[in-house]
Amino acid sequence: MNALPVNATAFSIGSTQLDTRTIPESYLFLRDVPTIPYREALTDPHAVARRLGPDHPVALLELNGALVAGKTCSTYLIVWKSLKRSFKAAR
């Protein structure tokens, strides 16, 4: 699911890498969050899908917020809430 909350959009526009280690439980769910280049996100959906998975359930889409994946809705919500907490802690 692509999401555009203010903090996710700010990180996707800027060149600052999101440090998910500021909140230990966030790192357990998020791991390192890669940034997918804008052009790749628009032209190569298979490359975007390969970057997501159990080890990397979140990616920032350059200039376009965050992409969150989860096997179930509840997994997605846990990952999304962890991501929101990490964005707030990084401000």
N, C-alpha and C positions, 0 to 999 in steps of 0.2 A: 504494500500500500504506500503510495506517495503522500507525504504530509508536508504542509507548509507553515508550521508555527513560526513565529517571529525568530526565535533563537536558532532553529534549524536553518532557516533561510539566511540568517546572518552568517553562520558558519559556512554555508554552501557558497556564499558570495566572496567571503574573505579568504585569505590564504592560511589562516590559523588552523592547525590540526586539532581536532577534538581529543582531549585527554580523558579517556574513560576511567583512568585509574584514580581520579580524585574521590570517587565513591566506590569502595571495594565491591559492593554487590553489583554495581553497574558494570564493572569490568567482567564479572562472572557471566553476565547475560550478553554483553555487547562485544567484548574483546576489542580489538583495534578496529576503528571505523575508517574504511577507505573512502576516498573521494573519486567518483567516476566523472571523467571529463564530459562536458556538455555535449560535444559532438558525438561521442560514443554512446551516450544515453539515448540520443535521438536516432542514430543510424544503425546500431548493433545491439538489439535487445538480447541476443544470445550471450554476448559478452557480459552484459549487465547481469543476466541470470546466473552465469558462471561465478560471478563475484559474491553472490549471496548463498548462504547455506548455514548449517548448524554452527560452524566456526565463525561465520561473519553474517549475522542476521540483519545487519544494518549497513547501509552505505549512504554517504552524502552524494547527492546529485549536484554537480557544479551548477550554480545559479538557479537551482530548482528544489531546494529543501532536502528532505531525507526520504530514503526508501527503506521500509521495514518489512521483513518477511518473517513468517511464523508458520509452523506446521498446523496449528489450531488457532482459533480466535483468542483463547486464553493465553497461549504462548505469545502471540502478537501483542496483546495488551501488556503483558509483563515486560517485554522488550521495549515497547513504546514508552511505558512509564519510566523505565530505567534511563532511556535516552533523554526524556524530558528533564529528569533530575540531573543528569550529567551536563546538559546545556545550561541549566540554571546555575549549577556549581561553577561552571567555567566562565561565567560572565565577569 
